[in-house]
Every structure is written in structure tokens, then in C-alpha cells.
Amino acid sequence: MPVSKVQNTNVTANRIVEAAVQLFSRQGFAASSTHEIARLAGVSEVTVFRHFPRKRDLFWAATESRLRRLRISKELRLRLESDENPRTALPGILALLVETVHHQPETIRLLYLSLFELDHGAERVLRKHLVPLFQPVREYLSRCVSKGLIRDVEPGLAALGLAALVAAHQGLQSVLMDGTSLCVSVDDAIMTYTEFWTKALLPEHVLPGVGVSEVCLEGSRHQWRRDSVQPHSSKTL
């Protein structure tokens, strides 16, 4: 096949995938038709099925296009591998989670759909993309437990708890909590979660004479927040 034709094929497939991301994340799997996706992508429905024989195939292509953006920065990975003190490492982990939820809402919605609407086949796809994100955190927490740096908790549950609290709280806080409990910005959310998990996981709540918030602010001066997530723009994926 000529190079130009291959490029055109890839461009068309990418346009279809992006349209699918928009519709699936807004409407869910069942409520999004291939006809709507084709119209949004500016192609015929026949073209959609030429690239993706089944609607389910298109959903997984759309989901994977977003899950590929989930990764730990090299800087944060090295900090975890070097067993950095949890007081400064936890803000970096939570920054990764908070910024993902805030800046990649489509990814989170597609993740929910894959779990609750398309359970068949979800494990393989999610394992492929989420384990590389989850495993370094779990292993870090496991080493911290063995060294007595954090409380004696099950590392896998702790890692899941970090992720689940951020994802669930961001979605439900306006429904279940009064206005004084809302996290109104990314920085506010990172600070709030860091304070909560520092108190929950560390044997001592605060350093002598130093509040948790001060630890977080000091960590921000060393770029634990902005360096935690690899930058990925939707145009380059």
C-alpha cells in the first residue's frame, strides 16, 4: 500500500477514535451509536466498520487511546525506587492521581465504562495499561511497610485506596459533602489528600514543629507536583 494511502487510513482511523472518545465518555457505550460516531468523525458508517468491525472494537480502541496517556514520570519513578521518605513522596503520588482526574476526565469516564458496561475483555486491556502505573506505587508502599516508614497496612489495598479516594471524591464531593469540604483547585485537592493520607499512613502525624501543610508546600518548591505526570497533549497521541 502506498505511504500516502497508509497515512490517510491512519488519519481517518484516528478521527473515528477521537469521535468515539467524545461520545462514549459523554453518553456511555450503549447510548452511543456507530451512526453518531461516524457523523461526528465526518465519515460514513461503512467507513467506521471498515476500520473497526464491531462497536466493541471501537470502544476498546478509544479507551486504549486514553489509557496510554497514564504513566508515571521518570522523575517520580526514580524517587519511589530510591525509597524517598513518604512525607515527600506521598504528595508526588497524589499529584499524579489528582492531575489525572482533573486533566483527563475522559480517561476516567472510559475507565468506569470499561468496568461497568463492558466487563468482558476489560481485565486484559486494563491490566496492560494500569499495572505499569499501579505496580511502582504498590512496591514502594510495600518497602515502606517493611522499613517501618508507614503503618503496617496491606500495600495493594493502600495503593488502591489512594487512587479510589481521589477518583470517587472528585466525582461525589459536591453531592455528598457540604460546600466547606470541596476541593476547588488542583493544588487544594493535592494538599487535602496529602494531609489525609499522611495522617492515615504515617506512624506520626506531623514532623516535630512542622505541620503537614508546611511539608506539602516545601515539597512543591522541589516540583513534586508538576513533575509527577508526564505531559501528553491530545494532539500528539
C-alpha positions, 0 to 999 in steps of 0.5 A: 500500500502506498505511504500516502494511502497508509497515512490517510487510513491512519488519519481517518482511523484516528478521527473515528477514535477521537469521535468515539472518545467524545461520545462514549465518555459523554453518553456511555457505550450503549447510548452511543451509536456507530451512526453518531460516531461516524457523523461526528468523525465526518465519515460514513458508517461503512467507513467506521466498520471498515476500520473497526468491525464491531462497536466493541472494537471501537470502544476498546480502541478509544479507551486504549487511546486514553489509557496510554496517556497514564504513566508515571514520570521518570522523575517520580519513578526514580524517587519511589525506587530510591525509597524517598521518605513518604512525607515527600513522596506521598504528595508526588503520588497524589499529584499524579492521581489528582492531575489525572482526574482533573486533566483527563476526565475522559480517561476516567469516564472510559475507565468506569465504562470499561468496568461497568458496561463492558466487563468482558475483555476489560481485565486484559486491556486494563491490566496492560495499561494500569499495572505499569502505573499501579505496580511502582506505587504498590512496591514502594508502599510495600518497602515502606511497610517493611522499613517501618516508614508507614503503618503496617497496612496491606500495600495493594489495598493502600495503593488502591485506596489512594487512587479510589479516594481521589477518583470517587471524591472528585466525582461525589464531593459536591453531592455528598459533602457540604460546600466547606469540604470541596476541593476547588483547585488542583493544588487544594485537592493535592494538599487535602489528600496529602494531609489525609493520607499522611495522617492515615499512613504515617506512624506520626502525624506531623514532623516535630514543629512542622505541620503537614501543610508546611511539608506539602508546600516545601515539597512543591518548591522541589516540583513534586507536583508538576513533575509527577505526570508526564505531559501528553497533549491530545494532539500528539497521541 
